[in-house]
Amino acid sequence: MAGFEVAAAVDGNQALELFRSFEPDALVLDVMMPGLDGFTVTERVRAQSEVPIILLTSLGDVEDRITGLKLGADDYILKPFSPKELELRIHCVMRRNAPSRRGGQGDNPGDSTNGSGCSWVIVGNLRVDLTRRKAYRDEERIRLTGMEFSLLELLINQAGESVSRLDILEQVWGYRPTRSNDSRVVDVHISRLRAKLEVDVENPELILTARGKGYMFQRIIQGGRVKI
């Protein structure tokens, strides 16, 4: 593919070996790879890395595709697809995963008071650094993928207002859905975000469901957003 350095694997085991040695900026995995399948590779990679993952699948069952997203994939493409679509999806997940160029790289939530205009959102013990694209609970870093953070950032920027699944797909994933079940991508990522951010996933207090409309981040009260 033009503009990319590509390392190809013949099966899932080789894919894991290349992941460790090649250190790619993104992974494109076929669900039906021989040996370890794409689901297994996704699960193992996600346990140690936030690298963007796109799954290629010909499986017609929606639940099969949702399985990959629940395991940590950022997006999926249903076969057959055009090379141009794949290229656009890769660019999108890589862009969302890129660290901000405006901030530093440290993990300490207190080390960004350097006059760089860092913008924080603080809700209870949750602290979100919008400049450096990092989130913390108390002093502990919450590991979010690039797509997860972009989704969180969109909801925060429209706190108190519902955002439709269609708008989320367009603004975070960068495309309009072509199938009615494409919006399930959003639902799965919301579930993953809640699992990482909410104290009680069954009774979320941060990311709320606006029935019939979409999702919303709780309204940020005065003083909830802090400019450093």
Secondary structure as the mmCIF struct_conf table of DSSP 4:
data_model
#
loop_
_struct_conf.conf_type_id
_struct_conf.id
_struct_conf.beg_label_comp_id
_struct_conf.beg_label_asym_id
_struct_conf.beg_label_seq_id
_struct_conf.end_label_comp_id
_struct_conf.end_label_asym_id
_struct_conf.end_label_seq_id
TURN_TY1_P TURN_TY1_P1 ALA A 2 GLY A 3
BEND BEND1 VAL A 10 ASP A 11
HELX_RH_AL_P HELX_RH_AL_P1 GLY A 12 PHE A 22
BEND BEND2 ASP A 25 ASP A 25
STRN STRN1 LEU A 27 ASP A 30
TURN_TY1_P TURN_TY1_P2 VAL A 31 MET A 32
BEND BEND3 PRO A 34 LEU A 36
HELX_RH_AL_P HELX_RH_AL_P2 GLY A 38 ARG A 46
TURN_TY1_P TURN_TY1_P3 ALA A 47 GLN A 48
STRN STRN2 ILE A 53 THR A 57
HELX_RH_AL_P HELX_RH_AL_P3 VAL A 62 LYS A 70
TURN_TY1_P TURN_TY1_P4 LEU A 71 GLY A 72
BEND BEND4 ASP A 74 ASP A 74
STRN STRN3 ASP A 75 LEU A 78
BEND BEND5 LYS A 79 PRO A 80
HELX_RH_AL_P HELX_RH_AL_P4 PRO A 83 ASN A 97
BEND BEND6 ALA A 98 ALA A 98
HELX_LH_PP_P HELX_LH_PP_P1 PRO A 99 SER A 100
BEND BEND7 ARG A 101 GLY A 103
TURN_TY1_P TURN_TY1_P5 PRO A 109 SER A 112
BEND BEND8 ASN A 114 SER A 116
STRN STRN4 SER A 119 VAL A 123
TURN_TY1_P TURN_TY1_P6 GLY A 124 ASN A 125
STRN STRN5 LEU A 126 ASP A 129
TURN_TY1_P TURN_TY1_P7 LEU A 130 ARG A 133
STRN STRN6 LYS A 134 ARG A 137
TURN_TY1_P TURN_TY1_P8 ASP A 138 GLU A 139
STRN STRN7 GLU A 140 ILE A 142
HELX_RH_AL_P HELX_RH_AL_P5 GLY A 146 ASN A 157
TURN_TY1_P TURN_TY1_P9 GLN A 158 GLY A 160
BEND BEND9 GLU A 161 GLU A 161
STRN STRN8 VAL A 163 VAL A 163
HELX_RH_AL_P HELX_RH_AL_P6 ARG A 165 ILE A 168
HELX_RH_PI_P HELX_RH_PI_P1 LEU A 169 TRP A 173
BEND BEND10 TYR A 175 TYR A 175
BEND BEND11 THR A 178 ARG A 179
HELX_RH_3T_P HELX_RH_3T_P1 SER A 180 SER A 183
HELX_RH_AL_P HELX_RH_AL_P7 ARG A 184 LEU A 197
BEND BEND12 VAL A 199 ASP A 200
TURN_TY1_P TURN_TY1_P10 VAL A 201 GLU A 202
BEND BEND13 ASN A 203 ASN A 203
BEND BEND14 GLU A 205 LEU A 206
STRN STRN9 ILE A 207 ALA A 210
TURN_TY1_P TURN_TY1_P11 ARG A 211 LYS A 213
STRN STRN10 GLY A 214 PHE A 217
HELX_LH_PP_P HELX_LH_PP_P2 GLN A 218 ILE A 221
TURN_TY1_P TURN_TY1_P12 GLN A 222 GLY A 223
BEND BEND15 GLY A 224 GLY A 224
STRN STRN11 ARG A 225 LYS A 227
#
